Amino acid sequence: MTETDRLLSFREVTRCFAQQQCPAVDSVTLSVEKGEILALIGESGSGKTTLLRLAAGLEVPDGGEVLLEGEVVADGDGNLVPPEKRRLGLMFQDGALFPHLSAWKNVAYGLRGLESKVQKARISEILEMVDLTGKEKRFAHELSGGERQRLALGRALAPRPRLLLLDEPFSHLDPSLRRKLREEISNILTQLGQTALLVTHDPEDALAIASRVAILDRGRVVQTGLPSEVYQSPASRYCAERFGPANSVTDAMTGEVKWMRPEDARWISCEVADEGHMTTVASVRPMGNLYEVIVIPDDDPENRWLCFFKGGEMIRPGDRGKVAWRGKPDQVAWKT
C-alpha cells in the first residue's frame, strides 16, 4: 500500500485546546483508503469531530502531519493548505443549507466558475441523484428533514470532491427517517465509489454505512477494523459498549477476558451438559419477541450477564442452568 493509495492520512497528529487538560487528539495515526468509508465512533469528547475538522483544515495540528494523497496539507510547524484548496466536501448534522437560496442555487453554489451549460447539466444530475428533481425552486424550509439532508449531500458531492466529510448527518432525524436516509446515502456513496470520513455516535450508522470503523477514546484510536470485527471482537469494555451491551466472560483455561453480546447467549437447562457456564437466573423480563434474562455465573458471582433468549417463557428467577456462547454470532445491531 503506497501513500497515494491512502487518500487521507494522519501521522502522529496531536491537537490541544487551552481549556482542556488532555489533548483533544493525542498522537493519532490513521488513514482512509481510496473508495473507503471510514466511521469514527466514540463518546462525546473522544476527539472524533476534532479529527474531522483537522482533515477539513478547520483546525491546525499542534504536532504531526495531515496528508491528502501523500501531500502534507497541515503539520505541527504551522504549514496549512486552506480548506477551499483541499477539494473536500462537507456535510454537517444540520445540513448548513443557505436558507435564502433555492435547492437549485444551493447546489450551484459549489459549481461557480463552470461554463453555464456544464453547470446546469451537473446540477440536474445531482438533483436527480438525490431524488429532488421537480423541487429545484423550493427553499430549505419548504423541504422535509430528509429532503434537506439529501440536498446537503448533493451540494457536497456536486464539485466531485476527492473526500467527503460527514459530521453526524443523521442526528436530527427521527428513527424511521434516519434508517431510510442512511440506506439512501449509503447506496449513493457506494455507487459513486466515494471516499468518505463519517463521524457518528450512533452504532447503527457505523455498522450500516462504514466499510471500516475506528473507535476513539480520549483522543486516541483504541481499535480499528471491519464493522463485524469491532462488533464481534471488541478490544475492551469501552469498545464493546460503543455498540450496545456486552458481557465480560473469562476463559477458565487461559484467563482471557472476552466480550460477548447478549444475543449470542444460549440457555441450556440441563446441568450435566458438557458446555457452557453454570449460572443462576436473577431476573426475567419479556421484551416483545425476546426475553431479557440476567444470570449470575457460578465462577464469577460478582458478575451479571445480560442474555437475550427467544424461548425464555419457561425460565424463572432462581432457575439453575448453563449459558454457552456462540463462537460466530449473527450480528444484531443494538437499538439505543
Secondary structure, DSSP 8 states (H G I E B T S, - for coil): --GGGEEEEEEEEEE--TT-SS-SEEEEEEEEETT-EEEEE-STTSSHHHHHHHHHTSS--SEEEEEETTEEEEETTS-B--GGGS-EEEE-TT----TTSBHHHHHHGGGTTS-HHHHHHHHHHHHHHTT-TT-TT-BGGGS-HHHHHHHHHHHHHTT--SEEEEESTTTTS-HHHHHHHHHHHHHHHHHHT--EEEEES-HHHHHHH-SEEEEEETTEEEEEE-HHHHHHS-SSHHHHHTTS--EEEE-TTT--EEEE-GGGEEEE--TT-SSSEEEEEEEEEEETTEEEEEEEETT-TT--EEEEESS-TT--TT-EEEEEE-SS--------
